[in-house]
Amino acid sequence: MENEKIEKSEIALKEEKILEFWDKNKIFKKSVEKDAPGGNFTFFDGPPFATGLPHYGHILPGTIKDVIPRYQTMLGKRVDRRWGWDCHGLPVENIIEKELSLGSRQDIETYGIEKFNKYARDIVFRYADEWKKIIPRSGRWVDMEDDYRTMDSSYTESVWWSFKTLYDKGLVYQGFKSMLLCPRCETTLSNFEVNQGYKDITDISVTAEFELVGIPKTYLLAWTTTPWTLPGNAGLAINPNMEYVAVTGTEPGNTYILAKSRLEAVFGKDYKIVRLVDPKELFGKKYKPLFNYYDNEKTENRENGWKIYAGDFVTSEDGTGIVHIAPAFGEDDMNLGKENNLPFLQHVNKDGTFKSEVVDFARQKVKPAEDHQKTDVEIIKYLAKQGTLFSKEKIVHSYPHCWRCHTPLLNYATTSWFIKVTAFKDRVVELNKTIVWTPEDIRDGRFGKWLEGARDWAISRSRYWGAPLPVWEREDGGRVVVGSLSDLKDRVGRRNKYYLMRHGGSEGNVKGVISCRVDGHDPLTEDGKKQAKDSARGLVGEKIDLIISSPFERTRETAEIVAEEVGIDKSSVVFNESLGEIYCGEFDGKHWNDFDFTNKHEGAETMQDIQHRVMKAMYEIDSKYEGKNILIVSHGGPLSVAELGSRGLSYKDINKYYFGNLFKNAEVRKSDFVALPHNETYEIDLHRPYIDDVVLHDKDGSALRRVPEVFDCWYESGSMSFAEHHYPFENKDEFEKKNGSIFPADFIAEGLDQTRGWFYTLLVLSVGLFDKVPYKRVVVNGLVLAEDGRKMSKSLNNYPDPMDIVNKYGADALRYYLISSPLVKAEDFNFSEKGVDEVYKKLIQKIYNVLSFYEMYLPALTSRGQAGPVEKIGEP
C-alpha cells in the first residue's frame, strides 16, 4: 500500500477545518497570552533533527507534550511552547557522506570543510516544511516559528559560556584515555552514545601461546576476543590471588601455564597437571613477542615490554586467567601500562587501519564493517603459521557499534576533552531524587543506576559540523578559553573604532513614504539639519578621522553637516553604495506601512540581502583602514542590521529584533563591530573552517590557534535549557528568578532511550553550572514497535504511514490510541491499525454523533432563546 493515496474521512476533513479556524484566529497564541491567574508552567521541548520526516516516535511524545500543557492552560497557567531544531553532529554528517559518496575524513577534507559545512547548513532543514505541516496536523500546539536552532551563533555563544564556566570551576580537562572510537567517523564517542549502538555479533576468539624466554616449549596461554590487538601486545597480566598450574596437553613436549579454574574449559579432559605455579614466580619473566614489529631499539620502554605483570582485574570467568595487555587498546591495559612503564604500541591508525610498520597487514582495516571477522581470520592464519595459535572458537557477544553509521567501534587510546562528571556525580544523584519521574521506578532504577555509574563525559569530537570548542593554544602549551563573542572580540582586537549614525529627518520621513532610489529627491528638512548638527556636536570629542556615508541625498547632507562640525573636509567624505537605503522595488514612493518585511516582494531586498550587503561593506571597510575612528552615516534599516549583525545574530533573529532596534533620525551609537569569522553571506559564522582561521595573540604576542575539535551534539542539546534563551547574554534576570518563567522546566517528556541521552545531559550540565535540576517532572514513554513486535522499518514496510492513519481516522483517534496505551508507562507497544480503528468507532464517532444530535436541534433551541449563536467550524 506504499504510495497509495488514502482518501480523507469525514472526521479528518472536519479536523482540518478546525485547524484552519485555529490558525486563522490565532487560537494557540491567544491561549498562551490570555490572563494566567495560575502563573507560569514551564516546558522544555527537546530538539529533533529535520533531516527526516516525523514518525510515531515523534508523534507519541509530541502528544504527551501537547496534552499536559493544554491541561495546565485550562488550569489558568501560561504555557509557552517553543520548538527547537537539533542541527549538528554525526546524524547530519553521515547523510552528507552518503549523498556525496565521502567514505572517510580524508575524503571530506579533500572535498573541503567549507563546502561540506555549507552542504550541511543547506540540508539541515530539508524537511522542516513537512514538519511544520505534520506536527500541527497531529493536533499539537507548539510555536514552530520562533524556534531555537543549535547551529545559530547566539546558541553557540551560550554553549561557549557554559564550557568556560565549567572550565573555570575545574570541571573540564583534556585527557589521554582509552575510549571507544568509530574508525569510519574517526572520532571518539561518549559512554551514553556507545550504549545506543550495541549489537549481538559473532566473533572469533583466540587463545594464543606466549613462550617464556629461556624456558623452551613453556607457554602462557592468553585468550582474546580481539585478535587484531595482538600486534600491539606489550605484556601479560595474571591475578596475584588466583591459582595457576603448569600442565601438559595433547602436544608432546609442550607445557602450558593457565589458571587452575579454567583447565576443563580450555583442555576438557586432555591435560595432566605438572605442578602448581605461584603467580609471584612469574612476575617479571619475559616471553617472546607474537609479532616482532616493535621489538627493536626504536621502541620506547622496550626493556619493560613483553613481561608478566600483576593485574587485579584479571578474572577466571572466561578465557585462561591470563590477559594479553595492549596499552593502546583498553582502559585496564592502559592503566597497567602506565603503572609499569610499558611500551605504548599503537599499531592502528585512527581510521581503523594497521600502520605501515605492521608490514604483514599494513593498511588493512582491523574490523571492517562489511565483514568484521575478515582481519581476525588473517591474524589467526598468521598465528597458525608461526605455531603460536593454541585454539580458536566462534562466540556470540554484544559489541558496540557507531550509533549513526553502524561501524564496529574500537577501544582506542586518544586525546579528548572531558567534563569531570565524577567530581559532582553524588550531587547529581542527590538532586535526581527531587525529580518526579513517570513511571516512578525509573528515577532510582534505570536512570538512577546510570547516574551512580556515571563516568567523565567525553564532549569533544574530531569532526566538522558542530559548535567549535572555544579553546586556543600556544605551541608551548599555553591556553586561552573563550566564553563569549565579546571575549573573542577582545582577543581578536579592534582594527578601528566605529560610530553609526542615521541621517537627520527628511521630507520622506515626515510623509512616512519610502525613498529607496539613490537618485531620488528626499532632502533633509530644516529640523533634520538641526538634528544632524546637534548630533555632530556630540561627536566633536570622539576625534573622528573618517566619514563613510550612503550616497543618498539625505545621508550626503547629514555627512557634510557632521564633517563641518567635527573639522573634516567635506570633500574627504567617502560614499559607499552598499550603505544605501533598503531597496523596496515598486514600493518606492509608497507608505512604509505598505511594505511587509516578512514577505519577498518582486525586485525588493530581503532581510538576508540587506544583511549580506551591509555586513560585507563593514568587513571591507575594516580591512581597508586601521587605527581609525570611523563614522558610518546610513539609514535606519541598514544601521539596525549592521548593529544586530555585529552582535552575531542570524538573519532570522535580525528579523525578530529589527523593529525594536531601529535608529531614530540623527541618532548616533557606538558600534561593537569586530571582523569575526563569517560565511559567504557575511553572517557571523562560528563553524569550521571560518573559526579555524582566527588566530589570537597572547600578552607577549605569541600566536594561539584553535584546537580542531567540535562539541558532542549531545552537549549542545543538553544546553538548551539556557542556550535557547541566549543566557547569560539575554534574559538573565528572568532565568535567575527563584520562580522565573523560563527555568527550570515544570515538565519535559521524551522516550526511554533519553535516560542515557537528553535527560542525562540536561541534568549533568544544569547541576555542573547552577547546582539545580533543569526539570521538575518527567514523563517517559516506551518504544512504538511494528505490529509483529519488530522495530518499525522503512525497508521492511511493516507499519502504516502516520499521515495515512490521520487521514483515515483523524488525529484524535491516533492520539487517544497512543496516550491510552502502555507506552506512557515507558513500556514498548506493538502498533496496530485495528486499535486505532477501534478507538475511532467506539469513541471518536460517538462524540461526533452526540455533536450532530445537538447541531440537529440547535435551530429550534436558538429560536426559543435557549442557546446563543454558534459558529460551526467543523463542517467540511
N, C-alpha and C positions, 0 to 999 in steps of 0.2 A: 504493500500500500504506500510505499515511499513515493513522493511527488504527486500522489493522488489528491486532488483538491477536495477538501471537506466543506460541504455546504453548511452555512451557518444556521444554527437553530433559532427559533423564535426568541428564546431566552438570551442567547448570545447577542442577537440584534438589539434586544431591549437593553442589555448591559452596555452596549456601545453607545446607545442614546443617552444613557445615564452618564457615561464617561464624557460625552460631548457637553452635556449640561454642566458637569463639574468643571470641565476645562473652560468653557465659555464664561461661567460665572465665578471662576477662581475660588471654588468652594474649599479646596485644600488650604490655599493661602489664608482665606477667611477663618478657617478652623484654627490655624496657628496664631493668627493675630487678634482673635477675639479676646475679650476680657478673660483673665485667668485667675479667679479668686483662689484657686488651689495652688498657685505658684508655678514653678517650672518643674518639668520632668525631663531629665537629660538623657539623650540616647546617642550612642555611637554606632555608625554603620561601617562595618569592615569593607575595605575597598576590593572589588573584583577586578580582574583583567577584562578588557573589552576586545581581546583578540579572538574570542569565540562567542557563540550565542548562548543566551541563558538556557539552563536546563532545570530539571526537577531539583537538583542540588542547590539551585539558587532560589527557585520559587518556594520551596519549603521554608527555609529560614526567612525568606522575604515575607512570607505570610505571617510568621511569628512576629517579625519586626513591624508588621502592619497592625496586627490585632492588638498588641499591648499598647502602643502609642494611641490608637483610636480609643481604647478603653480609658486611658489616662486623660485624654482630651475630654471625654464625656464626664469625667470626674472634676472638670473645671481647671485642668492644668494646661500650660503651654508646652507643646512638644515640638521642638524644631527637629526636622529630619533631613539631614544633609547627606547627599550621595557623595561617594568618593570613588576614584579610579586608581588602581594599582598599575603603575606604568613601567616599572623597571624589572631587571633581573633575567635569570635564565629562561623563564617561560617565554619572554618576548624574543630573547636572543636565539633560542632554539628554532622558533618559527622562521626567523630570517635566514638562519643557516640552511634550513631545508629549502626555502624558496630560492636562495641564491647558490645552492649546492656548495656551501662552505663547510668543509669537514674538520677544520682544526683552527686553533688560534692563529697559526701562521697564515692560513687562508684568509682569515679576517683582516690581519694586518697588511697582507698583500692587497686585498680589496680596498683597504683604507678605513681607519677608525671613524673618520669624519663621515664618509659615505654610509658606513654601517650604522652609525648612530642616527643619521638623518633618516635612513630607511626605518629604523626603529620608531622614531618620532612620527613618521608618516603612517605606520601600521597600527600604532598602539590604540587608536580609536577606530579601528577598521569597522567594528560592529556597534559602535556607540549609538548610531541612529536606531538600529534594531532594538538595542537595549531600551532606548527611550520610548519605544512603542510597546515592547513586550511587558516591561515591568509595570507601567500604568494599566495595561490591559489585563494583567493578572490581579488587578484590584488594589494594588499597593499605592499608598500616598507617600511620596518622598520627593524632595526638591532635587531634581537632576540638572537644573540649570546653574545654580550657584554651587557647583561641585568643587571638591578639592582634588588635586592631582599630585601624586607623589613626585612627578618629574618637574614641577614648577620650581623656579629659583627660590621663591618665598618659602616653599615647603622644605627645600634643601637647606635653606638658611637655618630653619628651626632644628633640623637634623644635625647640622654642624654645631649649633649651640648645645644640644644635648650631649654630643660626643665630647666637646671641650669641657663641659661641666663635669662629666664623669671622669675625664682625664685629670682635671684639676683636683678631683676628690681621690685620686689614686686608684680609680676603678677601671682604668684602661691600660693595657700594656701590650707590647709587641713580644711575641714569644715564638720559639722554635720548638714545635711539638710534632708528635706523630698523630696525624689526623686522617680522616677518610677523604680521599681526593677522587674527583671524576677526571680520568685521563683524557676524555674527549673534550670536556669543557675546560680542562686544565686549571681547575680551581678546587679549593677545599670546600667542604660543606659543614654546616653546624650539626650538632648532635640531633636536633629535632628534625632537620631536613633529612638526615640519614635514616631516621626512624620511619619516614614516609615511604622508603623505597625498598624494603626487604622483600625478597622473593625466594621461594624454595627452588634450589637448582641442584643438579647432580654434578659433583666434582670428583676429582681423583685425589685420594690421599696417598702419601708416600711415607714409607719407613726407610730411612737411609742409613748406611753403615759408615761410621766415622772411626777410622783406625787410629789407635793410640800410637804415638811416636815412641820408638824404642821397644815396643811390645808387639811384635808382628802377629797378625791374624787375631788380634783382640780388638773388638769393635764396640763402640757405644751405639745403641740404636735410638734414633730420634725420629719422631713422627711429625708430619706437617700436612695441612690441607692446602698449602700454597707453595707447591714445588717451585714456582717462578722466583721465590725469595731465596732459594738455596745458594745462588751465586753470590748473594750478599751476606752469607753466613760469616760470623766473626767469633762465635763462641757457642758453648753448650751449657745449659743450666740444669742442675739437679737439686732436688729438695733435701736440705741437710737433715730433715726429720723423717725421711722415708727410708725404707729398707730396699737395698739394691742387691742384685745377685749377678754372678758370672755363670753363664750356662753354655752348654754345647747343644747344637741342634742337628739338623739333617745334613749340614755341610761339613764334611770331615775336616778336622784341624782348626776350625774357627771357634772362637769364644766370643760370646755376646754379653754385654752388660745392659741391664734394664731394671726397672722397678719390680720387686718381687710380686707385688699385687697385680701386675699386668702380664705375668707369664702365660697363663692359659689364653688370654685374649690375643696374644701375639703368636705363641707357638702351638697352641692347642695342647696335645699330649706329647708332642715330639720334642722333648727337651730333657736335659739332665743338669741339675744344679751342680756346678763345680765347687762354688764357695759363696759365702755371703760377702758383700763388699761394703765396707764402711764408706759413706759419702766423703768423709774427710780425706781419705787416701786418694780420692780422685781430684779434689780441688787443686787447681794449678797445673794439672797434667796437660800436655799438648797432644793434639791429634792432627792428622793430615787433612788439609782442606779438600773438599769435594771438587772445587774448581780452583785453578791457580791464577786467575786473572789479577788478583790483588796481592798475591804472596811475593812481594818484591820490595826493594828499598824505598820506593816512592810512597808507599802506604804509611801514613802517619799512625803512630802507636802500634806498629806491626808486632813489636815484642810482646804485646798483651793479647794478640789475636790467636784464635784457634786453640783456646784453652778451656778448661772446665771450671765453671763458677757456681756459687750457691745462689739459688733462687727460690724464695718462699712462695712465689706464685705458681710454682710447678705442682700439678695435681696428678692423681692417679685415676681420674675419672675416664680418661681415654688416652690413646697413644701408648707411650712406653715409659712415662715418668721421667723422660729426658726431653728437654725442649731445645730446639735449634734457635739460636739467637741471631737476628738480623737487625742491628740497632736502628737502621733507617726505615724499618717497616713494622713497627708495633710499639705501643706505649711501654709495656713491660720490658721489651727488648731494649728500647732506647734508654730507659731508666737504668737497667743493668749495665748498659754500655757506658753511660756517664759515670756510674759509680766505680767502674773498673778500668776506665780509660781505654775502651776497646776501639779498634779501627771502625770508623764510620763509613761503611761501604754502600753508597747509594748507587747501585748499578743500573737503576731505571731512571729514565728521563720523566719530566712532569707530564709528558704526553702519553706515558704508559708504554714506552718502547725501551728495549735494552740499549744501554750505552755502547759506544763503539768498542770499548775495551773488552766487553763481553763478546769476544770475537766469534764464538760459535753460534750466537743468536742475535748479533747486532741488528738494531732497528726493527726487530720483530716485536709485535705487541705482546705484552706479558699476559693479558687477559682480554682477548678480542671479544667485542660484543657479539659478533656474528657467530663465533664458535669459542666459547670461554674455556674449553678444555684443550684447545689446539696446542698452545705453547707448553702447558703442563705435560702433555704427551711427549713433546720433543725433549723436555728436560728428563723425563723418565727414560726415554731411549738412550740419552747421553749417560745417565747413571748406570743403566744396564750394561752399556758398552764398556764403561770404566770398572765394572764389577763392584759398584757401591750401592746398588739397589737391593734392598732386602725384600720388600714386598710393596704391593700397591693394591688399592681397592677403591671401588666407587662408593661414594657417600652422598646422601641427600641432606642438605643443610640449608638454613636460612641465610642468605647472603645479601649484603647491602648493594643497591643499585642507585644510580642518579635519579632523583625524584622527577627530573624533567626529561632527560634524554635516554634513560633506562640503561646506561652503560654500567657494567660492574665496577664498583669502586675499589680503590687500592688503599691499603693502610700505608701512609707515606709521610715521612718527616719533612716539614717545611715551615716557613715563617708565616705567621698570621697575626692579626690584631684581635685582642680578646677583651670582652667585658668580664671583670673579675666577679662573676655571679657568686662564687663560693664565699666571697667576703661578706655578703649580705643575704645569703641564702636563708639563714634562720629567720631573718626579719620577713622575707617573702613568705615563708611557710606560716609565720605567725599572722601576718595580715590576711593571708588567704582564708584563714578561719573566720574572718569577719564578713566574708562574701557569702551571699545566699545563692547556692547552686541548685539548679533544677535539671536533672534529678540530684538530690542532695548527697548521694553517696559518691558523686564524682569529686566533691571538694576534698575529702580525705582519701579517696580511693585513687582512681586513675590520675587525676590532676595532682592531688596531694603527694602521692608516691613519686610522681615525676619531679615535683619540686624538691622533695627530700634528696633525690639523687642528682640534682642539677649540677652541671659542671660549668666551667668557664665557657663563655659563648664566643665562638669564632665569628666575628662580624665582618671580616674583610673578604673580598672576592677578587681573584685575579682576572677580572673581566672588563667589559667596556660600557655597557648600557646600564648605568646606575649612578646614584649620587656619589660623587668622589669623596674619598677620605680627605679631610681638611688638614693634612699633615705635610709640612715641608721640612726637608732635612738637608743639612750640610754634608759635604763629603767626609768631614772629620767626626760626624755623629751628632752634631748639634741639631736641635729640633724646634720647630715652631708649630703650634696647633692653633688654627684659626677658628673662631667661634661665631663669626657673623660677616656680612658683606662690609660692614664698617671696619672690622679688623683687617679684612683683606685690602680695603682701600687704603687704610693707614700704612699697611706693609708695602703695597704696590707704589704708593706715593702719588701725589698730585702734580702733574706737569704744569697745570695752570689753575688759576682761581677764576670761577665763573659766577656771573650775575645774570639773572634772567629778568627781562623787563617787557611788559606788554605795552603796546602803543597807547597814547592818550586817546580820549574819547573822540570818535569820528562821527561824521554825518550819518553813516550807515548804522553805527551803534545807537544813535538817537532814534532812528526809524526802526531798528531791530531787523534790518534786512541784510542779506548775505551779499558780500562783495568779495568774490573769490578769484577775480582775474587780475593779474599783475598790472595790466594796462587800464584797469577800471578807475573811475574817478570817485574817490572816497577820502577827502581830506580831513584833517583834524578840525574840530570846532574850536572856537576861542577857549571854551572851558577845557577842551582836550589839550590845547597848547599849554594852558596854565598847569594842568595836571602833570604834563611831561616836565615842565620847568621845575615844579615843586619836587618831583621825584629826583630830578637831576641834581638838585642842591644836596640831597641826602647822599649822593654818590661822590661828592667832592673829596671827602676824606678817604675814599677807597682806592685812590690812585689808579684809576682806570687807564690801562695802556692802549687798549684797542676796542673799537666798537664794531661788531659784525651784525648786520641788520637784514631783515627781509626787504626786498626791493619795492614793496607796495608803497603807494603814496603816503598812507598814514604812518607806516613804520619808518619810512625815509624821513618824513618831517620830524618824527619823535627822535630818531637817532641824531639828526642835525641839531635839534634843540639841546639834547644832552651833551653832544660834543662841545657846543659853545660854552655850556655851563661848567664842564669839567676841564676845559682848556685843551681840547683836542681839535686839530684842524679838520673841518668838515670834509675836506677832500680825501682824508685818510680813512673815512668810514668804509668798511668792506661790505658789499651787498652780496647776499647768498640766496639764490632762488629756493634752495632746499628748506629755508626757514619761512617760506611763504605761507599764506593762509590755506586752510583746508579747502581743497578743490571740491566743490559741490555740483559740478556739471550744470545741468539745466535748471538747478535751483538758484543760480546766480540772480540776484535782484529780488528773490522771493524772501518771505519772512523766515527767520531761523526756526520758528516753531513748525514750519512745514517740512523741515529736513529731519529725518529719523536716522540717527547714527547706527541703530541696531540692524538696519536693512541695507543691502547692497543696492545702490542706485546706479543706473546706467551712466557711465562716464565719470562717476564720482569716486572719491577716495574712501577706502575703508579704514577702520582704526589701525589695521595691520599695515596698510600702505603708509599712513601718516607716521606710524612708529618707525617704519623702515627708513623713510627719507630723513626724518628729523634726527634720529639717533645716528644714522650714517653721517649726517652733517656734523654732529657733535664729535664723533670719533675722528673725522677728517680734520676738523679744526684743531683738535687736541694733538694730533700727530704733526701738524704744521708748525705750531707755536710751542714755546716752552718758557716758563717763568713769567708769564704774563697775567695781568688782571684783565679779564675779557668780559665785556658787556654784550649779551645777546639780546637784540631787540626783535621781537616777533609778535605773534598773535596769541590770543587766549588759548585756543585749542592746541596748537603745536607746542606751546610752552608747557601746558599741563602734561602733554605726552612726554616731553623731554624730562620733566621732573620725575614723573612716575616711572619712566623707563630707566632713569638713572638709579632708581631705588631697587631695580631688579625685577619689577613686575612684568608678568607676561601680558601680551596684548589683551587677553581675556580679562585679566584683573585691571588693566588700564581702562577697559570699557566700564568696569564696575565702579571704579573710583573717579573716573574722568570728571563728571559734572560737579563733584564735591571738591575738586582741586583746581577749578578754573581761576585764572588770574583776573583781577579787576583792571580797569583801564589805568595805565601808567604804574601798575604795581611792580615792585622790584623784590626779587627773592634771591638769596644766595643759593647757588646750586651745589649739590653734593656730587657732581659728575666726576668720575674717575674712569679711565679706559679699562674696564674689566673685560674678561673674555666674553665674546659674543658669537652668535651663529650668523648664517648668511642673511638673515632678516634684521640683523643688528639688535636682536633681543639679547639681553644679558643671559648667557648660557653657561652654566657651571659644569656641563658634561665634558667628558673627554671628546676630542683632543684639545678643546679650547683651554680648559683649565690647566692642562699639562704644560702649556706654553707660558704660564705665569711664573716668572722667576722672582722670588722675594730676595731681599738683602738684609743680612743681619746688621747689628750695630757697627761691627767692624768692616762692613762692606762685603763680607763673604756671601756667595750665592747660596740660596736654598731652593731646592727643586722638590716638587710634589712627589710623594710616593705614588706608585701607579695604581694601587688598589681602589676598588669602589666598595660601597656598603652592600652587605647582605640585604636583599629586598625585604626580608622579614624584619630587619631593624627599621626600615622605612615605614612599613605598615604598622609596626609596633609603636611608632612615634606619632600616630595620627591623633591621639588624644590631645596633644599640644600643637602639633605641626599644622593641623587643619585650620587652626586659629592664628597661625604665624606667631605663636608665643615664643619668646617674651617680647617680640618686637611690635606686636599689636595685641589688643585685648588682655593686657597684663592684669589690670585691676579686676576685671570680671573673672578671669581664670583663677586668680588667687583669693577671691572672696570665699569666706567659710561656707556660705550657702549660695555660691555662684550658680549661674545658669549653664555653664559650659564644661565644668569639671568638678568632681568625677561624674561618670555616667551612672544614672539610676538603673540602667538596663542595657544589656547587649545580648546578642544571640548569634550563634553560628553552629556548625556541625561538630561532631565529636572529635574529628581529626584536629580541630583547632586547639584542643587541650595541649598539644605539642607544637602549636603554631601561634596564631594570633592572640589567643587568650594568654599564652605564656609570655610572648614578647611585650604585650601591653603591660602586664603586671611587673615584669622584671625592670623595664625601663622606668615605670612610674615609681616603683619603690626605690630604685637607684637614684633617681633625680629628686623626688619630692617626699620620699618616705610615706607615701599614701597609696591606697588602692586606686586604680583608674576606673573601676566599675564596682557597683554595689550588688548587682544581681545579674545572674547569667542563666539563660535558657539554652540547653544543649540538645541538638537534635541528632537523630541517627541517620543512617545512610539509606537513601531510596534505591532499592535494587529492582532488577527486572522481575517479571512475574515468575520466572523459573529459578529465582534466587541468585542468579549471577549478576555481576556488575553490569550496569547499563552500558551498551557499547554500540557506537555508530556502525562499526564494521559488522557486528552480529545482527544489527537491525532488530534488537529484541525489546524495544519499547516504543510507544506511540509518541509522536511529536507533541510537546506540551500545548502548542497553539492549536493543533487539531482537536485536542481534548477540550480546550476552551471554546472553540467554535462549535463543538458538538453539544457540550453540556453546560457551557457557561463557566466563568472563572469561579463563581461562588461554590459550585459543586466540587471543583478541584480543590479549592482552598479548604472547604469543610472536610473533605475526604482526608487530606493531609494532616490537618490540625487535630483531627479526632483519632488519629492512628497512634500506634506505639512509638512512632518517630519522635514525638515530643517528649518522650521519656528516654531519649538517646538510644533507642533500640532500632536495629535495622528492620526494614519493612519491604516486602515484595509488592511492588506497584501492580495494580490490576485495574484495567479499564472497566471491568464489570463492577468494581467497587465504586467508581465514580458514577457509573450509570445508576447504581442503587441509591446513592445519595441524591442524584438528580430526580429520580422518580419518587422517592419516599419523602424528601424534604423540600427541595427547590420547587418542584412542580406544585406541591401542596401550598406553599407560601404564595406562589403566583395565582393559584386558584382562589385562595382567600382574597387576594388583592382584586382579582377580576370580579368576585362577588360584590365587593364594596363599590367598585367602579360601576357595576351594573345599576346599583341603586343610588349612586351619587347624585344624578339629576333630581330625583324625587326628594332626597334629603335636602339638597340645596334650595329647591323651590319652597320647602316648608320652613326654611331658615334654620335647619338643624345642622347644617355644615357650611363652612365657608368655601370660597372658590379654591380649587385645587388645580395646579398646573400638572398635566400629565407629561412626565419626562421619559416614560418607559415605552412609548409607542414606537414601533419601527417605522 
